[in-house]
Amino acid sequence: MNIEKIGCELSEVLNKQIQSIREEVIANRRYFHMHPEIGFDTENTEKKVRHILTKEGIQLIQSKVGVLGLIKGSDSSRMIALRADMDALCLQEDNEVPYKSIYPNRMHACGHDGHTAMLLGAAKILQNNRANLPVDVLLIFQPAEEGPNLGGARIIVNDLEKQGYADKIQYIFSLHLFNDFEIGKVGVRYGSLMSSTDEFDIKIIGKGGHAGQPHKTVDALSIGTKFVAAIESFMARRKDPFDPAVCSIGIFNSGSAKNIVAETAMISGTIRCQTEKTREYILENIEKILKGICEGFSANYRLEVLRGIPVLVNDADATTYAEELSLQAVGKENTFRIPEATMGAEDFAYFAQKIPASFLWIGSGNKEKGFTYLAHHPKFDFDEDALLIGIKEFCYLALGLK
């Protein structure tokens, strides 16, 4: 592992420069928070990001979505890539703060406003210290992490491959603010960190009729309940209990009246897995179970599966690198290993499929200041001191490669 020790002199310079831009970074974060944009419709956010990068003299790279910036280091044959997501959620904010969202039903409730501000802050510091950069730094500001559909990361990955940048990137990193952990903490995890996300829609087609003559019907509602029970039994008895996975039924619609046997049943759900092998196993067996039950009760079915985001797996070398640099940046007492994976999802997984990657968590919770609400809550907000920690992490990750 080729890790460069960040010397005391450079560390002191970085600390002073990061502190000097504190108000600027917070102002940027609050601007993004007040002007949230959804999905791929991040035009105003992108305009602001481009303006700041251009003002700092940072080169912009063409991309189909989002914003890409390039800071030159001493070795342009290699790169470190740093990614921030920019999009907000369709959620009505319930905070009363001066920087509250000015748009109804739009809110930065997952910290993406902070992520964008952190990467912009790091870009400024790295540009000022580019003489110390061992390799080029690619800045990725990505829309649509929250969707729609499969999000923006896969599109940017395709752009990077076509432009020849993907092969140069030695490691790619992203940071995420979490109120689950107190301010000052930085979490790393080896292996799978976040789950895949697949969805399915089922239509069971039976034969309707009078409730008093069930033998002349094919009861789609009854068959649907058997499928739900069977898939729950499958998850409990046919899947390795040490391999986390979830199959949840979220919608079950059937029937029209008390005295009518239902002709159809509509069932929809989601599957979350921590390994691609288990993902394929569950998807394959859902249809086997559905087919068997329907054939046994003379019903037909239609099954549609929407393949979602893959499992986010942190690369071992990239995570070792990140952990070593985090130990330098915030110390052993503040660097921890994330104890378990989450069934949440992140389309950063598309980067991780192609490039050695690691996704780090930045603690942003503070009970004394009231920052306790978790992500996707209408009262979500975070301790803005976490922004400076994120900037420091980004800078160390960029400067630490031999």
N, C-alpha and C positions, 0 to 999 in steps of 0.2 A: 504494500500500500504506500504510494508516493504522496505523503502528507508533509506539507511545509509548516513548520512551527511559526506561528504569527509572533514576531518578536515584540518585546516590551515597548520599543519605540513606536513601531507601527500601531500597536494596540492602543497606545496612549493617543496617538494622532486620530485614530478612528473614533475613539470614545469622545474626544473633544468635538470632532466634526459632527458626529451623530447628535450630540447634545445641542450643538449650534443650530440644527435644522428642526428641532423639536416642534416649535410652533408652526413652522411651514408644513410639516408632515401632518400634524393634527388638523390644520386648516384644510389640507387636501382631503383627508379622511372625512371631515365633516361636510365638505362640498359634495363628495360622492354619496354620502349618506342622505343628504337633502335632495339629491337628484338621482334616485335609483332608476335603473333601466333593466328590462327583463329580457332573458334569452339572448338572441342574436341582435336585438334592437338596442345596441349600446353605442349609438353614434355620438352622443354628447360626451359620454365617458371617454370614448376613444379619441375624440377631438382634444379633450383636456390632456390626456396622456401624451398624445403626439406633441402638443404644444410644450409641455414640460420637458420632454426628451429633446426636442429640437433646441429649446432654450439652453439646455446643458451641453449642446454640441454632440449629441449622441446620434449615430447613424440610424435611420429607419430602413427596415427591410420590407419588401412587398409581401403581403399576405392576403389570402382570400377573406379571412375573418380576423378580428382582433388587431393587435398592434405588436410588431416585433422590432426590437432595438438591438444594436450591436455595439459593444465597447471593445476596442482592440487591446489585446495584451501582447506580451513579447513573443508568444508562439501562436500564430494564427492557424496552425495545422490541427489544433485541439481547441475544444470549447467546454465551458461549464454553462449549463442552461438553468435559468431561474424563472419560475412560472408563478403568476398570480391570476386569480379569476376575478372578473369584473361585474358579473350580473347579480341582480337582486331577486327577491321572491315576490310572488303575488300574495301579499299579506298587508293588512291594515295595521300600521304602527300604533302602539298604545303607550308610547313614551311621551312625556312632556318635557322636551329638551329644546334648546335653541336651534339645534341642527336636525330637528324632526323632519321626516320625509314630507316634501311639499305635494306629493302625488298620492291620491287615494288608492288604496289596495296595492301599493308597491312599497317594499321595505327591504333594506339591507339587514336581514335578520340572521345572516350566517357568516358575517365578518368579512365578506368580499371587499367591502369598502376599505377595510383595514389592510387587507392583503395587497390591494392596488396601491394604497398609500405607502406601505412598507417597501414594495419593490421600486416605486419611484424614488423614495428616499435612498435606498441602497444604490440605485442607478447614479444618483448625484454623487454620493460618496465614492463609488468605484470610478466614476469618470474623473473625479478630482485626484484619485490615487492610481490612475491607470499605469503609471510607470512601475508600480509594484505588482501589476497583474501578470501572472505567469502564462495565462492563456486568454483567448477571447472569451467574452461573456455575452451570452445570448439572453435577452430579456423578452419574456413571453407574457403578454397581457391578453388573457383569453376570455371570450364571452361564453355564455350558455353552459356553464358547468352544471347548473340546475336544470338543464334541458332547454328547449323541448327535445324530445326523442333522445338521441344518443349524444347530444351536446357538441361542444366546439373543439375539444381536444383532438379528436380523430381527424378533423379537417386540417388543423395546424400541423399535426404529425405528417400528413400527406404532403403539405406544402414544404416542410423541412426536408422530406425525402427527395422531392422533385428538385429542390434547389441545391441539394448536395450538402446541407448542413447536418442532417441526422447522423451521418457517418463520422463527423468531426466531434460530436458531443460525447465527452467521456462520461459525464454524469449529468443528470437533471434532477432538480430539487424543487419542492413546493412546500410552503408553510401554511398552516391553518390555525387560526385563533380558536381556543376552546375555553369556555368558562368553567368547564368541568375541573380544570386545574388552575391553581393559584398563580397569580402574576409572578413572573420570574422563572417559571419552570419551562423546560424544553424536553419534549418526549420523542423518543425514537423507538422503532420496532423493526425487528428482523422478520422476514417472511410476509405472509398475508396480513394486511391491515384492514382492508375494507372489502365489502362483498360484491359479488356480481348481482345484477338486477335483471331478471327475466320476468315477463308477464304472460299470462295466458287467458284466453277467452274460450269458453265451451258452450256449445248449444246442444242440448240433448233433445232429440226429436222422437216423441212417442205417438200415441193416438188418444185424442181426447174423447170424452164421453160422459155419461151420467154416473154420478158418484154411487148410485145404488146398483150399478152393473159394472163393477171394476173388472170383471173377467172379460169384458168386451173392449177393454181399453189397454193402453200401454202407458202407465203412469210416469211421466217424465219427472215430476217432482220427487216421487219415491226413489226413482233411479238416481236422481241427483244427490239425494241424501246419502245413498249407498256409496257414491263416488267420494263424497266428502269424508265419510267415515273411513273408507278404504285408504285414501291418501294420507289421512292422519295416522292410521295404523302402519302404513308403509314407512312414514318418516320416523316412527317410534321403533319399528322392528326390523327394517331392512337397510337402515343407514347407520354407519359407524357413529356411535354416540360421542366419540372423541373428535369427530370432524364436524364443526358447527355448520348447520344449514337450517333454513326455515322455509316452509311452504305454507303460506297463509291465504285462506279464502276471504276475500273482501266483499264480494257481491254474490248474492244468490237470489234470483228473481224467478218466480214460477207461480202459476195459478191465477184465476180470475174471479172465482166464486166458490162458496162453501160446498156447493152441490155439483161441481164440475171437476172431473179428473183432468189435471193439467196435461196439455199436449206437448208443451215445451218447458225447458228449464234453462236459464242462463246463469252460468257460473264464471266468475273471474277471480284471479288471484295473482300473487307474486311469489317468486322463488329467490331466496338469497343464499349464496354459498361462499365458502372460503377457499375452495379449490375448483379448478376447471374440470377435474375428473368427476367430482361429486355433482357438479352442475350438469354435466352430460348424462350422468346416471339417473338423476331425478327426472330430467326432461324426457328421457327415453321411457322411463317407467310410468310416467303420468299417462301417456297414450296407451301403454299396455293395459293398465288398470281400467282406464275409461273404455277401451275397446271390449275388454272381457266382460265388464258389467253390462254394457249396452247389448252385447250379443246374447248374454244370458237372459235378458229380459225383453228381447225382440225390439230394441230401440236403435235408432241411428244417432250419429253425433257428428259435430263439426268442431275441430280443435284448431285454434290459431295461437301460435306462440310468437311473441315479440321478443327477439333476442336483445338483451339490454347491455349494460356496461359490464366489461369483464372484471374479474377479481383484481384488486390492486395489490400487487406483490412487490414489496421493497427488495431491491437487489442487495445481496449480502455485502459486496465490496462498497457500493454507494452508501450503505447504511453505516458501515464501519467508518468510512471517511466522515460522514455527517456526525457520527457520535464523537469521534476524536476532535473535530472542529468545535462541536458544541461544548465539550469539556474545556476547551480553551476559551470559548466565548463567554460562557456563563458559569463555568466551574462544575466540579463533581457533585456538589450539594444541590445543584439546580438541574442537572441532567438526569433524566430517568428513562427507563425502558417501559414502554406502554405495555401493561400487563396482558391485555387480551385484544383481539381484533373486534371490530364493530360490524354490525349488519347494515350500517349506513353504506353509501356508495360514493365514489368519486371518479369522474371521467379522466382524472390524471392517470388512471389505469392504462389508457391508450398510449400515453408516453412511456409508461413502464413496460409495456409489451415490446417496445422497439429499442429503448435506450435504458442503460443501467440507471435506476431511479430510486429516490427515497423521499417519502412524504413525512414531514415532521409536524408535531403539534406544539403550539406556543400557548402557554398558560396565560389567560387573560381575565380570570375571575378574581374578584376582590369583595369579600363579604362586608368589610368595613365600609366600602363605598357603595354597596348595594348591587354590585355586578354579579348576580347569581343566576339570572335566567339563562337557560341553555338555548342553543341554536334553534331557529325556526319558531321561536316564541315571539308574540307581538311586543313583548317588553324586553327583547334581547338588546343588550348594549354591553360594552366591555371597557376595561381599564385601558385608557389610551397610552399608558406607560409601556404596555406590551408592544406597541408599534416600534419603539426604540430597540427592544430586544429582538424583534423580527428583523429589523434593518441590520443589526449587528450579526445575526445568524447568516443572513444573505451575504453580507460582506465577507465574513470568514470563509463561507463555502466557496466563494469566488476566488479568494486570495490564497487558499490553502493547498493548491495542487502543485506538486513539484514538476 
